[in-house]
Amino acid sequence: MGKTAVITGATKGLGRAISEIFADNGFDLCVCARTEADLDAMRNEWKERFPATILHAFPADLGKKSEVTEFAGFIRKTWEQVDVLVNNAGIYLPGGVSDEREGSLETLLETNLYSAYHLTRALLPLMVPHRRGHIFNMCSIASIIAYPNGGSYSISKFALLGFSKCLREEMKTKGVKVTAILPGATWSDSWHGANFPADRLMQASDIAKAVWGCYNLSDAAVVEELLIRPQLGDL
């Protein structure tokens, strides 16, 4: 069996770019997204673009624990070992703590934090016994800086960084690496229609290259946290 990577929220934006760089480097992938049509389009495109890659695409809303469990079960039936896990699935809901819609905190925690927590716990048995694996948690600038209208989104991203720090301490003697990626504004569907020059935001491919660089170190080294901002700074 070749190298394997699990990537959540993989059909668009950062998840798609990260999936492509691992496929381009010979990995087989197991990915998920909420929309079946997006997964079908990804399958069809990859048949021509990455013909040597085995792509398993699973529809799942990772904001629901039951669907996280189903996705993890599919992976465990498909592979005996996972080399890379990228916890990328996430959503953004605007609003401040004092005025955001009731339930925003629960919704954001379920998707941005609990999905990573539950999927990681389910897949660690495919890493730890082999003393090998690399877990990437896609955090955010919002994991370290509160900003207007960030509210519960920033709370969820602060929590994801905390999860990453705890996991790193637990896994450091077990051969499993843990990296928190903290990107600033990056072109994706979230910024569709935004009136900025193309070079004002980073490209999704920039983040993918950074993830690959973190992965492609010797066994003796790990990037614990990587902060990436647009050259002109935060928006």
N, C-alpha and C positions, 0 to 999 in steps of 0.2 A: 504494500500500500504506500502511495506517495504521501507527501505532506498535505495536511488538512487544515482548513480554516473555517470557522463559523462566524458569520457576520450578520448582525441584525439590522433591520431597516436598510436593506442593501440595494433597493431598486433605484434610489435617487440620491443626489447630493453627495455628501461625504461617504455614506455607506457604499454607494455605487463606485466611486473613485477608488476607495480602499479595496473593494472586491476585485476591481480590474487590475490593480497593481499586484495583488497576490496571484490572480489567475495568470498574469503575464510572466510570473516567476515560477510557474509550474505547480501551483497548489490546486488541489481539488477543493470545492467549496460547498458548504451547506448554508443557505441564506434564507431569510424570512422577510416578509413584508405583509402589510394588512390587505393589499389589493391584489387579487388573483390575476387581473389583467396586466398589471405591471410586472408580475413574476413571469407570465407567459411571454411578454415582450422581451424580457431579459433572456429567457431561455432561447427564443428564436434568434436574437441577435448574437448570442454567444456560440451558437452552433457554427456560425461562420467565422466569428472573430477569435474564439478560443476553442478550436475543435478538439484539442487534446485535453481540455479541462472537463472533468466530471462535475456538473453543477446540479445539486439537489436544491430545489426551491420549494419552500413550505409556507403556505398562507397562515399567518398568525397575528393576532393583535396582542402584543406583549404587555399591554396595559391590563390584561386579564390573566391572573395566575394560572387558571386552568389551561389556557393556550400556551403559556410558557412551558408548562409541564408537558403538554402534547408535543411541542417542538423539541424539547429536550429528549423525550422518549424516542422520537423519530431519529435524532442524531445518534443516540446510544444503540439503536437497532442497526444503524447504517455503518457506524465506525466503531472500532475498538479503542481508538486513540484520537485525540484532538491536539493539534500543534499550536493553533492560534484561535483565540476567542476575542472578537471585537464587539463589545457592548455599545452599539451605536444608536439603537432605537431610542427615539425621544420626541417630545412635542413641546411647543411653546404656546402658552396662553398669556396674553398681556394683562397687566393690572397690578395695582399696588395692594399691599396687605390690607389696607383699610377699605378698599373699594372693589376688589376683584370679586367675581361671581362666586357664590357659595359653592363649595365642592372643588374649587380650582386646586387647592393644595392636595387633596386626595387624588385627583386625576393625574396631576403632575408627578407626585411621588410614585404612583403605581406604574407609570410608564418610564419615567426617567431614572428611578432608583430601584424599585422592587423588581422590575424585569431583569436588571443586571444582577441583583442579589440572588434571585431564585435560579436564573439560568446558570450563573457561575457555580453555585452550590451543586447543581445537578450534573455539571460537566467536569468538575474537579476529579471525580473518579476516573476520568479518561486522560488525566494529566499526571496527577500525583504519583500513581504506582510506577509510571515510566520515568519519573523525575525529569520531566520535560514539558514545556508549554509556556505560552506567553499570553497574558490577558491584558487587553487594552480597554480602558473605560473612557468613553468620549465625554469628557467633562466640558468646561467652557470658561471663558473669562468670567462668566457669571458665577463660577465656583469660588472666586476669590474677591470679587468686587460687586457690591450691591449697587444697582442703578435704578433710576426712575422707571416705573412701570414694569419692573422685573419681578416683584412680589414672590409668589410661590415658585415661579420658575427658578429664580436664583436660589431659593431655599432648597429645591430639589437638586440643583447642581452642586451646591455646597455639600449636601449630604452624599452625593455620588463621589466627590473627592474624598470625603471622610471614609467612605466604604473602601476606596482604593488604598488609602493609607493603612487601614486595618488589615486588608487582604495582603498587602505587600509584606507586612511584618510577619504574618502567619506563613506565607509561602516562601520566604527567602531561604530557609534551610531545606526546602522540599524540591528545589530545582525548577520551580515555576516562577517566571517573571511577571511582574505587574507594573503597568505603565498607565498613568493618567495623562491624557492629551487635553490641553486647554486651549482651544482655538478661539481667536477673536472673529470678527465679522468675515464670513466666507460666502461666496456666491452659491446659492442653493435655492430651492423652491420657496424658502422662507423670505427671500429677498426679491422674488419675481416682481418686476415692474418698478423696482426702486430706481430713483433717478440719480445715480452716482456714476462717475467715470468707471470704466471697466477695471482699471487698476487701483481703485480706491479700496476694494475688498479683495481678499485673497481668493484664489481658485481652489476648488475641491481637490484638484490634483496636487496642490501644494501640501495639503494635510496628508494625503495618501503617501506622498514621498517621505514625509516626516515619519509616519507610522512605519513604513518599510525600513527607513534608516534605523529606527529604534529596534526593530526586530532583527536587523542584519548585523548585530554586534556579536562578539564572542560570548561564550557561556559565562565568562567571568564578569561581564558588565551588564548593567541594566539602567535605562533611563527611567527614573521613578516618576518624574513629572516633566512635561514639556509644554511650555507656554509659547504660543505662536500668535503674533499680532500682525495686522496690516502694517506696511512700512510707514504709513502716515499716522498710525496710532488708531485707537478705538474711535468708533463713530459716536 
